[in-house]
Amino acid sequence: MFSHENTVRVRYAETDRMGYVYYGTYAQYFEVGRVEALRSLGMPYRRMEEEGVMLPVHDLSVRYHKPAFYDDLLTVRTIITEMPTVRIRFAYEVRNEVGVLLTEAATTLIFIDRATNRPRRAPEDLLRLLKPFFT
């Protein structure tokens, strides 16, 4: 299992009228989490795109336990739960500054060959970078 953490500060524009982080904003936090997780491995999204690999989201599921508020410093933990194939699954935990679990989520993304617009296997470089975490 591979895990990475990053922080995000809630901006005022990300909150709703109740003062909570708007539920749709969490998808952006998850995107930041997975982009930074892959970057930390040495496989930035940009590199994959330049090599002709696209990663559209296939599905997203979210459970909201408690709200986050304006100016909260959130920790987004991004976990790759299994070795990728033609799909890569990410799990997420969002916690506030005192460690309270606010949100849990998961996304599945599909590796797509840009030239053919067809599913393809995960890039070998990515598999090589992840292998030590799954042995």
Secondary structure as the mmCIF struct_conf table of DSSP 4:
data_model
#
loop_
_struct_conf.conf_type_id
_struct_conf.id
_struct_conf.beg_label_comp_id
_struct_conf.beg_label_asym_id
_struct_conf.beg_label_seq_id
_struct_conf.end_label_comp_id
_struct_conf.end_label_asym_id
_struct_conf.end_label_seq_id
STRN STRN1 PHE A 2 ARG A 9
HELX_LH_PP_P HELX_LH_PP_P1 VAL A 10 ARG A 11
HELX_RH_3T_P HELX_RH_3T_P1 TYR A 12 GLU A 14
STRN STRN2 THR A 15 THR A 15
TURN_TY1_P TURN_TY1_P1 ARG A 17 MET A 18
BEND BEND1 GLY A 19 GLY A 19
STRN STRN3 TYR A 20 VAL A 21
HELX_LH_PP_P HELX_LH_PP_P2 TYR A 22 TYR A 22
TURN_TY1_P TURN_TY1_P2 TYR A 23 GLY A 24
HELX_RH_AL_P HELX_RH_AL_P1 THR A 25 LEU A 41
TURN_TY1_P TURN_TY1_P3 GLY A 42 GLY A 42
HELX_RH_AL_P HELX_RH_AL_P2 TYR A 45 GLU A 50
TURN_TY1_P TURN_TY1_P4 GLU A 51 GLY A 52
STRN STRN4 VAL A 53 MET A 54
STRN STRN5 VAL A 57 TYR A 64
BEND BEND2 LYS A 66 LYS A 66
STRN STRN6 PHE A 69 PHE A 69
TURN_TY1_P TURN_TY1_P5 TYR A 70 ASP A 71
STRN STRN7 LEU A 73 ILE A 80
BEND BEND3 GLU A 82 GLU A 82
BEND BEND4 THR A 85 VAL A 86
STRN STRN8 ARG A 87 ARG A 95
TURN_TY1_P TURN_TY1_P6 GLU A 97 VAL A 98
STRN STRN9 LEU A 101 ILE A 110
STRN STRN10 ILE A 112 ASP A 113
TURN_TY1_P TURN_TY1_P7 ARG A 114 ASN A 117
STRN STRN11 ARG A 118 PRO A 119
HELX_LH_PP_P HELX_LH_PP_P3 ARG A 121 PRO A 123
HELX_RH_AL_P HELX_RH_AL_P3 GLU A 124 LEU A 130
HELX_RH_3T_P HELX_RH_3T_P2 LYS A 131 PHE A 133
#
